[in-house]
Amino acid sequence: MKTLNPLEQLLYTPSLEQTRTQHNHPYEKGMFISINNHKTDSLDPHSFRIDKKERCFVISQNYGEVMLADTPRFWLLNHLNESGSYFVFGKKHFPLAYHE
């Protein structure tokens, strides 16, 4: 698996070979996040949410809901659409839920 720079820590799409080796993967297209325990975990790209303190969360396969660190959180906030209802990653759009 490749080493992620801080901007890539939010998401990346693995190669076709990596996707094939994860045949039991319940999440869409093998999207991953770098967790603060120095592990990488797959995530549900439709589970991003933000609270009123602008903390960002996502659901990972093995750790449940995790909070994003500052660098990926700022990256996510800088890539929101004009309405703030989803963020743009490449040509893909992912919803962002807001909760108190």
MOPAC internal coordinates of N, CA, C and O (Angstrom, degrees):
PM7 1SCF
backbone

  N    0.0000 0     0.00 0     0.00 0    0    0    0
  C    1.4315 1     0.00 0     0.00 0    1    0    0
  C    1.5231 1   108.84 1     0.00 0    2    1    0
  O    1.2310 1   120.08 1   -38.79 1    3    2    1
  N    1.3345 1   117.44 1   141.21 1    3    2    1
  C    1.4553 1   120.82 1  -176.32 1    5    3    2
  C    1.5223 1   111.33 1   -74.41 1    6    5    3
  O    1.2310 1   120.86 1   -23.29 1    7    6    5
  N    1.3287 1   115.96 1   156.71 1    7    6    5
  C    1.4554 1   121.68 1   176.18 1    9    7    6
  C    1.5197 1   108.27 1   -81.39 1   10    9    7
  O    1.2310 1   120.39 1   -46.55 1   11   10    9
  N    1.3192 1   116.86 1   133.45 1   11   10    9
  C    1.4560 1   121.36 1  -176.56 1   13   11   10
  C    1.5223 1   110.86 1   -95.31 1   14   13   11
  O    1.2310 1   120.30 1   -45.64 1   15   14   13
  N    1.3410 1   117.03 1   134.36 1   15   14   13
  C    1.4585 1   119.34 1   171.04 1   17   15   14
  C    1.5248 1   107.52 1   -81.87 1   18   17   15
  O    1.2310 1   119.30 1   -10.55 1   19   18   17
  N    1.3344 1   118.93 1   169.45 1   19   18   17
  C    1.4645 1   120.24 1  -174.41 1   21   19   18
  C    1.5229 1   114.64 1   -55.26 1   22   21   19
  O    1.2310 1   119.59 1   142.60 1   23   22   21
  N    1.3263 1   118.38 1   -37.40 1   23   22   21
  C    1.4583 1   119.34 1   179.72 1   25   23   22
  C    1.5170 1   112.26 1   -72.81 1   26   25   23
  O    1.2310 1   120.17 1   153.16 1   27   26   25
  N    1.3137 1   117.29 1   -26.84 1   27   26   25
  C    1.4569 1   120.88 1   178.98 1   29   27   26
  C    1.5208 1   112.04 1   -84.57 1   30   29   27
  O    1.2310 1   119.68 1   172.21 1   31   30   29
  N    1.3378 1   118.21 1    -7.79 1   31   30   29
  C    1.4507 1   120.42 1  -177.97 1   33   31   30
  C    1.5154 1   112.30 1   -65.97 1   34   33   31
  O    1.2310 1   120.19 1   157.70 1   35   34   33
  N    1.3169 1   117.25 1   -22.30 1   35   34   33
  C    1.4523 1   119.11 1   179.19 1   37   35   34
  C    1.5191 1   110.83 1   -67.25 1   38   37   35
  O    1.2310 1   120.14 1   123.03 1   39   38   37
  N    1.3232 1   117.34 1   -56.97 1   39   38   37
  C    1.4652 1   121.61 1  -176.77 1   41   39   38
  C    1.5147 1   110.58 1  -151.85 1   42   41   39
  O    1.2310 1   120.87 1   -28.80 1   43   42   41
  N    1.2824 1   115.94 1   151.20 1   43   42   41
  C    1.4557 1   120.40 1   162.83 1   45   43   42
  C    1.5139 1   107.82 1  -156.48 1   46   45   43
  O    1.2310 1   120.74 1   -25.63 1   47   46   45
  N    1.3120 1   116.19 1   154.37 1   47   46   45
  C    1.4522 1   121.68 1   178.30 1   49   47   46
  C    1.5154 1   107.84 1  -101.24 1   50   49   47
  O    1.2310 1   119.49 1   -57.52 1   51   50   49
  N    1.3300 1   118.57 1   122.48 1   51   50   49
  C    1.4577 1   120.79 1  -177.49 1   53   51   50
  C    1.5229 1   111.72 1   -70.60 1   54   53   51
  O    1.2310 1   121.53 1   -13.00 1   55   54   53
  N    1.3076 1   114.68 1   167.00 1   55   54   53
  C    1.4566 1   119.89 1   176.77 1   57   55   54
  C    1.5246 1   109.77 1   -67.31 1   58   57   55
  O    1.2310 1   120.54 1   -14.49 1   59   58   57
  N    1.3060 1   116.56 1   165.51 1   59   58   57
  C    1.4586 1   121.37 1   178.38 1   61   59   58
  C    1.5210 1   110.88 1   -57.68 1   62   61   59
  O    1.2310 1   119.94 1   140.15 1   63   62   61
  N    1.3317 1   117.71 1   -39.85 1   63   62   61
  C    1.4606 1   121.05 1   179.47 1   65   63   62
  C    1.5248 1   111.09 1   -61.55 1   66   65   63
  O    1.2310 1   119.78 1   136.13 1   67   66   65
  N    1.3319 1   118.02 1   -43.87 1   67   66   65
  C    1.4587 1   120.90 1   178.33 1   69   67   66
  C    1.5193 1   110.83 1   -64.04 1   70   69   67
  O    1.2310 1   120.07 1   140.53 1   71   70   69
  N    1.3251 1   117.47 1   -39.47 1   71   70   69
  C    1.4569 1   120.98 1   179.45 1   73   71   70
  C    1.5234 1   110.62 1   -64.04 1   74   73   71
  O    1.2310 1   119.75 1   140.13 1   75   74   73
  N    1.3181 1   118.07 1   -39.87 1   75   74   73
  C    1.4654 1   121.17 1   179.40 1   77   75   74
  C    1.5212 1   112.08 1   -63.87 1   78   77   75
  O    1.2310 1   119.73 1   146.25 1   79   78   77
  N    1.3238 1   118.12 1   -33.75 1   79   78   77
  C    1.4638 1   120.31 1  -178.26 1   81   79   78
  C    1.5190 1   111.74 1   -76.29 1   82   81   79
  O    1.2310 1   119.84 1   170.99 1   83   82   81
  N    1.3124 1   117.90 1    -9.01 1   83   82   81
  C    1.4585 1   121.46 1  -179.68 1   85   83   82
  C    1.5199 1   110.06 1  -109.90 1   86   85   83
  O    1.2310 1   120.25 1  -126.20 1   87   86   85
  N    1.3125 1   117.12 1    53.80 1   87   86   85
  C    1.4537 1   122.38 1  -173.83 1   89   87   86
  C    1.5194 1   113.68 1   -64.82 1   90   89   87
  O    1.2310 1   119.06 1   158.11 1   91   90   89
  N    1.3195 1   119.40 1   -21.89 1   91   90   89
  C    1.4580 1   121.50 1   177.82 1   93   91   90
  C    1.5262 1   111.82 1   -93.37 1   94   93   91
  O    1.2310 1   120.39 1  -165.35 1   95   94   93
  N    1.2889 1   116.85 1    14.65 1   95   94   93
  C    1.4556 1   122.91 1  -174.99 1   97   95   94
  C    1.5306 1   110.32 1   -73.06 1   98   97   95
  O    1.2310 1   119.54 1   -65.87 1   99   98   97
  N    1.3668 1   118.48 1   114.13 1   99   98   97
  C    1.4601 1   120.23 1  -177.96 1  101   99   98
  C    1.5182 1   114.29 1   -81.79 1  102  101   99
  O    1.2310 1   119.66 1   171.47 1  103  102  101
  N    1.3144 1   118.25 1    -8.53 1  103  102  101
  C    1.4539 1   120.89 1  -175.62 1  105  103  102
  C    1.5167 1   110.97 1   -99.92 1  106  105  103
  O    1.2310 1   121.29 1   -23.16 1  107  106  105
  N    1.3271 1   115.13 1   156.84 1  107  106  105
  C    1.4481 1   123.32 1  -173.80 1  109  107  106
  C    1.5266 1   114.57 1   -60.86 1  110  109  107
  O    1.2310 1   119.82 1   -56.72 1  111  110  109
  N    1.2972 1   117.94 1   123.28 1  111  110  109
  C    1.4700 1   125.39 1   168.93 1  113  111  110
  C    1.5227 1   115.23 1    52.29 1  114  113  111
  O    1.2310 1   119.25 1  -157.64 1  115  114  113
  N    1.3064 1   119.03 1    22.36 1  115  114  113
  C    1.4591 1   120.79 1   175.08 1  117  115  114
  C    1.5122 1   114.52 1    64.15 1  118  117  115
  O    1.2310 1   119.47 1  -133.09 1  119  118  117
  N    1.3192 1   118.62 1    46.91 1  119  118  117
  C    1.4641 1   120.73 1   176.68 1  121  119  118
  C    1.5201 1   108.83 1   -82.45 1  122  121  119
  O    1.2310 1   120.70 1   -38.76 1  123  122  121
  N    1.3290 1   116.27 1   141.24 1  123  122  121
  C    1.4578 1   121.51 1  -172.13 1  125  123  122
  C    1.5163 1   111.99 1  -126.48 1  126  125  123
  O    1.2310 1   121.54 1   -21.10 1  127  126  125
  N    1.3259 1   114.66 1   158.90 1  127  126  125
  C    1.4581 1   122.25 1   174.19 1  129  127  126
  C    1.5225 1   108.09 1  -136.41 1  130  129  127
  O    1.2310 1   120.59 1   -34.97 1  131  130  129
  N    1.3096 1   116.48 1   145.03 1  131  130  129
  C    1.4578 1   121.78 1   175.92 1  133  131  130
  C    1.5267 1   107.31 1   -89.15 1  134  133  131
  O    1.2310 1   120.74 1   -61.45 1  135  134  133
  N    1.3349 1   116.19 1   118.55 1  135  134  133
  C    1.4634 1   122.40 1  -176.90 1  137  135  134
  C    1.5295 1   108.53 1   -89.55 1  138  137  135
  O    1.2310 1   120.26 1   -24.63 1  139  138  137
  N    1.3463 1   117.12 1   155.37 1  139  138  137
  C    1.4629 1   119.53 1  -177.16 1  141  139  138
  C    1.5209 1   113.80 1   -71.97 1  142  141  139
  O    1.2310 1   119.27 1   179.01 1  143  142  141
  N    1.3332 1   118.99 1    -0.99 1  143  142  141
  C    1.4698 1   121.43 1   173.29 1  145  143  142
  C    1.5308 1   110.37 1   -91.74 1  146  145  143
  O    1.2310 1   120.60 1  -162.77 1  147  146  145
  N    1.3328 1   116.45 1    17.23 1  147  146  145
  C    1.4708 1   124.43 1   178.32 1  149  147  146
  C    1.5228 1   112.13 1    67.35 1  150  149  147
  O    1.2310 1   120.18 1  -154.27 1  151  150  149
  N    1.3175 1   117.26 1    25.73 1  151  150  149
  C    1.4578 1   121.86 1   176.21 1  153  151  150
  C    1.5203 1   108.14 1  -117.41 1  154  153  151
  O    1.2310 1   121.24 1   -21.13 1  155  154  153
  N    1.3109 1   115.24 1   158.87 1  155  154  153
  C    1.4521 1   121.55 1   175.87 1  157  155  154
  C    1.5156 1   107.75 1  -111.39 1  158  157  155
  O    1.2310 1   120.38 1   -44.20 1  159  158  157
  N    1.3234 1   116.89 1   135.80 1  159  158  157
  C    1.4584 1   121.00 1  -177.46 1  161  159  158
  C    1.5202 1   109.37 1  -135.42 1  162  161  159
  O    1.2310 1   120.70 1   -29.13 1  163  162  161
  N    1.3244 1   116.27 1   150.87 1  163  162  161
  C    1.4581 1   120.40 1   176.64 1  165  163  162
  C    1.5227 1   109.01 1   -76.73 1  166  165  163
  O    1.2310 1   120.80 1   -24.90 1  167  166  165
  N    1.3188 1   116.08 1   155.10 1  167  166  165
  C    1.4539 1   120.07 1  -176.82 1  169  167  166
  C    1.5110 1   111.61 1  -135.91 1  170  169  167
  O    1.2310 1   121.75 1   -16.96 1  171  170  169
  N    1.3172 1   114.25 1   163.04 1  171  170  169
  C    1.4553 1   121.77 1   174.50 1  173  171  170
  C    1.5270 1   106.88 1   -92.79 1  174  173  171
  O    1.2310 1   119.33 1   -71.98 1  175  174  173
  N    1.3323 1   118.89 1   108.02 1  175  174  173
  C    1.4641 1   120.75 1  -174.75 1  177  175  174
  C    1.5269 1   113.92 1   -67.53 1  178  177  175
  O    1.2310 1   120.10 1   170.04 1  179  178  177
  N    1.3318 1   117.42 1    -9.96 1  179  178  177
  C    1.4619 1   120.94 1   179.31 1  181  179  178
  C    1.5222 1   111.86 1   -99.97 1  182  181  179
  O    1.2310 1   120.20 1  -167.63 1  183  182  181
  N    1.3390 1   117.23 1    12.37 1  183  182  181
  C    1.4639 1   120.40 1  -176.51 1  185  183  182
  C    1.5261 1   113.17 1  -110.42 1  186  185  183
  O    1.2310 1   119.60 1  -169.07 1  187  186  185
  N    1.3236 1   118.37 1    10.93 1  187  186  185
  C    1.4607 1   119.92 1  -179.83 1  189  187  186
  C    1.5235 1   110.15 1   -66.26 1  190  189  187
  O    1.2310 1   121.02 1   -42.94 1  191  190  189
  N    1.3254 1   115.65 1   137.06 1  191  190  189
  C    1.4620 1   120.30 1   174.90 1  193  191  190
  C    1.5201 1   109.47 1  -144.26 1  194  193  191
  O    1.2310 1   121.22 1   -20.50 1  195  194  193
  N    1.3082 1   115.27 1   159.50 1  195  194  193
  C    1.4604 1   122.06 1   179.60 1  197  195  194
  C    1.5213 1   107.52 1  -133.47 1  198  197  195
  O    1.2310 1   120.49 1   -37.88 1  199  198  197
  N    1.3390 1   116.67 1   142.12 1  199  198  197
  C    1.4625 1   119.41 1   178.51 1  201  199  198
  C    1.5268 1   109.89 1  -102.70 1  202  201  199
  O    1.2310 1   120.41 1     0.58 1  203  202  201
  N    1.3319 1   116.82 1  -179.42 1  203  202  201
  C    1.4686 1   120.02 1  -175.21 1  205  203  202
  C    1.5228 1   113.15 1   -67.36 1  206  205  203
  O    1.2310 1   119.87 1   164.45 1  207  206  205
  N    1.3326 1   117.85 1   -15.55 1  207  206  205
  C    1.4688 1   121.70 1   175.89 1  209  207  206
  C    1.5277 1   111.55 1   -91.52 1  210  209  207
  O    1.2310 1   120.27 1  -171.27 1  211  210  209
  N    1.3337 1   117.10 1     8.73 1  211  210  209
  C    1.4669 1   125.10 1  -178.28 1  213  211  210
  C    1.5211 1   113.05 1    62.77 1  214  213  211
  O    1.2310 1   120.46 1  -151.56 1  215  214  213
  N    1.3214 1   116.73 1    28.44 1  215  214  213
  C    1.4633 1   120.42 1   171.00 1  217  215  214
  C    1.5199 1   106.47 1   -84.17 1  218  217  215
  O    1.2310 1   120.38 1   -41.56 1  219  218  217
  N    1.3314 1   116.88 1   138.44 1  219  218  217
  C    1.4624 1   122.04 1  -177.57 1  221  219  218
  C    1.5240 1   110.16 1  -108.82 1  222  221  219
  O    1.2310 1   121.03 1   -40.32 1  223  222  221
  N    1.3299 1   115.64 1   139.68 1  223  222  221
  C    1.4533 1   122.80 1  -178.03 1  225  223  222
  C    1.5227 1   109.72 1  -131.73 1  226  225  223
  O    1.2310 1   121.12 1   -25.14 1  227  226  225
  N    1.3339 1   115.46 1   154.86 1  227  226  225
  C    1.4579 1   122.08 1   174.96 1  229  227  226
  C    1.5268 1   107.34 1  -149.90 1  230  229  227
  O    1.2310 1   120.22 1   -25.25 1  231  230  229
  N    1.3252 1   117.19 1   154.75 1  231  230  229
  C    1.4627 1   120.96 1   179.10 1  233  231  230
  C    1.5228 1   109.06 1   -93.98 1  234  233  231
  O    1.2310 1   120.99 1   -55.51 1  235  234  233
  N    1.3408 1   115.72 1   124.49 1  235  234  233
  C    1.4629 1   120.94 1   177.00 1  237  235  234
  C    1.5272 1   108.89 1  -103.41 1  238  237  235
  O    1.2310 1   120.85 1   -20.93 1  239  238  237
  N    1.3111 1   115.98 1   159.07 1  239  238  237
  C    1.4653 1   121.47 1  -175.03 1  241  239  238
  C    1.5239 1   112.22 1   -63.47 1  242  241  239
  O    1.2310 1   119.61 1   134.15 1  243  242  241
  N    1.3202 1   118.35 1   -45.85 1  243  242  241
  C    1.4631 1   121.32 1  -173.08 1  245  243  242
  C    1.5189 1   115.03 1   -99.01 1  246  245  243
  O    1.2310 1   119.68 1   161.74 1  247  246  245
  N    1.3291 1   118.22 1   -18.26 1  247  246  245
  C    1.4592 1   120.62 1  -173.27 1  249  247  246
  C    1.5222 1   113.65 1  -117.89 1  250  249  247
  O    1.2310 1   119.70 1  -175.83 1  251  250  249
  N    1.3254 1   118.17 1     4.17 1  251  250  249
  C    1.4590 1   120.12 1  -178.50 1  253  251  250
  C    1.5167 1   110.87 1    70.81 1  254  253  251
  O    1.2310 1   120.88 1    33.73 1  255  254  253
  N    1.3270 1   115.93 1  -146.27 1  255  254  253
  C    1.4544 1   119.38 1  -179.35 1  257  255  254
  C    1.5256 1   110.11 1   -76.11 1  258  257  255
  O    1.2310 1   120.93 1   -50.62 1  259  258  257
  N    1.3293 1   115.82 1   129.38 1  259  258  257
  C    1.4622 1   121.60 1   179.22 1  261  259  258
  C    1.5262 1   108.86 1  -124.58 1  262  261  259
  O    1.2310 1   121.08 1   -29.56 1  263  262  261
  N    1.3258 1   115.54 1   150.44 1  263  262  261
  C    1.4577 1   121.04 1   177.58 1  265  263  262
  C    1.5269 1   108.76 1   -94.40 1  266  265  263
  O    1.2310 1   120.72 1   -45.04 1  267  266  265
  N    1.3236 1   116.24 1   134.96 1  267  266  265
  C    1.4595 1   120.91 1   179.20 1  269  267  266
  C    1.5228 1   110.39 1   -73.96 1  270  269  267
  O    1.2310 1   120.91 1   -36.63 1  271  270  269
  N    1.3205 1   115.86 1   143.37 1  271  270  269
  C    1.4649 1   121.87 1   174.43 1  273  271  270
  C    1.5307 1   108.96 1   -70.94 1  274  273  271
  O    1.2310 1   120.34 1    -8.04 1  275  274  273
  N    1.3279 1   116.96 1   171.96 1  275  274  273
  C    1.4631 1   121.09 1  -174.96 1  277  275  274
  C    1.5235 1   114.41 1   -58.98 1  278  277  275
  O    1.2310 1   119.46 1   132.48 1  279  278  277
  N    1.3248 1   118.65 1   -47.52 1  279  278  277
  C    1.4696 1   119.99 1  -176.07 1  281  279  278
  C    1.5248 1   112.32 1   -60.59 1  282  281  279
  O    1.2310 1   118.65 1   127.26 1  283  282  281
  N    1.3440 1   120.17 1   -52.74 1  283  282  281
  C    1.4692 1   117.98 1   178.03 1  285  283  282
  C    1.5289 1   112.59 1   -67.39 1  286  285  283
  O    1.2310 1   120.04 1   150.20 1  287  286  285
  N    1.3259 1   117.53 1   -29.80 1  287  286  285
  C    1.4715 1   120.51 1   178.12 1  289  287  286
  C    1.5255 1   109.86 1   -64.99 1  290  289  287
  O    1.2310 1   119.97 1   133.11 1  291  290  289
  N    1.3439 1   117.67 1   -46.89 1  291  290  289
  C    1.4626 1   120.35 1   178.49 1  293  291  290
  C    1.5234 1   110.69 1   -63.60 1  294  293  291
  O    1.2310 1   120.47 1   142.04 1  295  294  293
  N    1.3362 1   116.70 1   -37.96 1  295  294  293
  C    1.4628 1   120.10 1   177.64 1  297  295  294
  C    1.5224 1   109.46 1   -61.26 1  298  297  295
  O    1.2310 1   120.42 1   133.08 1  299  298  297
  N    1.3318 1   116.80 1   -46.92 1  299  298  297
  C    1.4611 1   120.96 1  -179.74 1  301  299  298
  C    1.5293 1   110.26 1   -60.25 1  302  301  299
  O    1.2310 1   120.05 1   132.70 1  303  302  301
  N    1.3228 1   117.51 1   -47.30 1  303  302  301
  C    1.4661 1   120.88 1  -179.09 1  305  303  302
  C    1.5271 1   111.96 1   -63.37 1  306  305  303
  O    1.2310 1   119.85 1   147.64 1  307  306  305
  N    1.3154 1   117.90 1   -32.36 1  307  306  305
  C    1.4684 1   121.31 1   178.21 1  309  307  306
  C    1.5185 1   112.99 1   -75.90 1  310  309  307
  O    1.2310 1   119.92 1   167.65 1  311  310  309
  N    1.3331 1   117.76 1   -12.35 1  311  310  309
  C    1.4589 1   121.35 1  -178.86 1  313  311  310
  C    1.5215 1   112.71 1  -112.49 1  314  313  311
  O    1.2310 1   120.33 1  -156.50 1  315  314  313
  N    1.3322 1   116.98 1    23.50 1  315  314  313
  C    1.4622 1   120.39 1   175.21 1  317  315  314
  C    1.5203 1   109.86 1   -76.64 1  318  317  315
  O    1.2310 1   120.88 1   -28.60 1  319  318  317
  N    1.3250 1   115.92 1   151.40 1  319  318  317
  C    1.4571 1   119.12 1   173.78 1  321  319  318
  C    1.5296 1   108.38 1   -72.43 1  322  321  319
  O    1.2310 1   119.97 1    -3.74 1  323  322  321
  N    1.3264 1   117.66 1   176.26 1  323  322  321
  C    1.4618 1   121.31 1  -175.31 1  325  323  322
  C    1.5187 1   113.08 1   -60.62 1  326  325  323
  O    1.2310 1   119.81 1   145.46 1  327  326  325
  N    1.3207 1   117.97 1   -34.54 1  327  326  325
  C    1.4660 1   120.84 1  -179.03 1  329  327  326
  C    1.5262 1   112.12 1   -83.45 1  330  329  327
  O    1.2310 1   120.10 1   166.00 1  331  330  329
  N    1.3376 1   117.42 1   -14.00 1  331  330  329
  C    1.4600 1   121.12 1  -178.60 1  333  331  330
  C    1.5127 1   113.86 1    77.06 1  334  333  331
  O    1.2310 1   120.03 1  -166.34 1  335  334  333
  N    1.3236 1   117.55 1    13.66 1  335  334  333
  C    1.4665 1   120.53 1  -176.99 1  337  335  334
  C    1.5275 1   113.29 1   -89.19 1  338  337  335
  O    1.2310 1   119.87 1   163.91 1  339  338  337
  N    1.3135 1   117.85 1   -16.09 1  339  338  337
  C    1.4620 1   121.46 1   176.17 1  341  339  338
  C    1.5203 1   109.30 1  -154.89 1  342  341  339
  O    1.2310 1   121.18 1   -17.38 1  343  342  341
  N    1.3407 1   115.36 1   162.62 1  343  342  341
  C    1.4575 1   118.82 1   174.98 1  345  343  342
  C    1.5128 1   108.98 1  -113.61 1  346  345  343
  O    1.2310 1   121.42 1   -24.44 1  347  346  345
  N    1.3248 1   114.88 1   155.56 1  347  346  345
  C    1.4582 1   122.10 1  -175.33 1  349  347  346
  C    1.5222 1   108.60 1  -107.53 1  350  349  347
  O    1.2310 1   120.84 1   -51.99 1  351  350  349
  N    1.3349 1   116.00 1   128.01 1  351  350  349
  C    1.4628 1   122.07 1   176.70 1  353  351  350
  C    1.5134 1   106.69 1  -130.12 1  354  353  351
  O    1.2310 1   120.72 1   -74.72 1  355  354  353
  N    1.3184 1   116.23 1   105.28 1  355  354  353
  C    1.4605 1   120.43 1  -173.36 1  357  355  354
  C    1.5197 1   108.20 1    66.72 1  358  357  355
  O    1.2310 1   120.72 1    55.65 1  359  358  357
  N    1.3259 1   116.24 1  -124.35 1  359  358  357
  C    1.4597 1   120.75 1   177.46 1  361  359  358
  C    1.5262 1   111.85 1  -100.47 1  362  361  359
  O    1.2310 1   120.47 1  -175.02 1  363  362  361
  N    1.3271 1   116.72 1     4.98 1  363  362  361
  C    1.4634 1   120.75 1  -177.70 1  365  363  362
  C    1.5221 1   110.73 1   -98.91 1  366  365  363
  O    1.2310 1   121.34 1   -32.29 1  367  366  365
  N    1.3348 1   115.05 1   147.71 1  367  366  365
  C    1.4602 1   122.03 1   176.57 1  369  367  366
  C    1.5175 1   108.36 1  -117.28 1  370  369  367
  O    1.2310 1   120.54 1   -46.46 1  371  370  369
  N    1.3331 1   116.57 1   133.54 1  371  370  369
  C    1.4590 1   121.73 1  -179.04 1  373  371  370
  C    1.5212 1   109.19 1  -124.49 1  374  373  371
  O    1.2310 1   120.18 1   -46.51 1  375  374  373
  N    1.3493 1   117.25 1   133.49 1  375  374  373
  C    1.4662 1   120.35 1  -177.83 1  377  375  374
  C    1.5227 1   111.71 1   -68.18 1  378  377  375
  O    1.2310 1   121.30 1   -28.21 1  379  378  377
  N    1.3064 1   115.11 1   151.79 1  379  378  377
  C    1.4584 1   121.99 1   177.30 1  381  379  378
  C    1.5199 1   107.20 1  -128.16 1  382  381  379
  O    1.2310 1   120.46 1   -63.01 1  383  382  381
  N    1.3424 1   116.72 1   116.99 1  383  382  381
  C    1.4621 1   121.71 1   179.77 1  385  383  382
  C    1.5235 1   109.21 1   -90.33 1  386  385  383
  O    1.2310 1   120.97 1   -31.52 1  387  386  385
  N    1.3192 1   115.75 1   148.48 1  387  386  385
  C    1.4642 1   121.59 1   177.93 1  389  387  386
  C    1.5174 1   109.04 1  -114.30 1  390  389  387
  O    1.2310 1   120.54 1   -47.05 1  391  390  389
  N    1.3449 1   116.58 1   132.95 1  391  390  389
  C    1.4623 1   122.05 1   179.37 1  393  391  390
  C    1.5113 1   109.05 1  -137.78 1  394  393  391
  O    1.2310 1   121.04 1   -29.07 1  395  394  393
  N    1.3140 1   115.62 1   150.93 1  395  394  393
  C    1.4813 1   121.90 1   177.42 1  397  395  394
  C    1.5016 1   111.01 1   -68.74 1  398  397  395
  O    1.2310 1   120.10 1   180.00 1  399  398  397

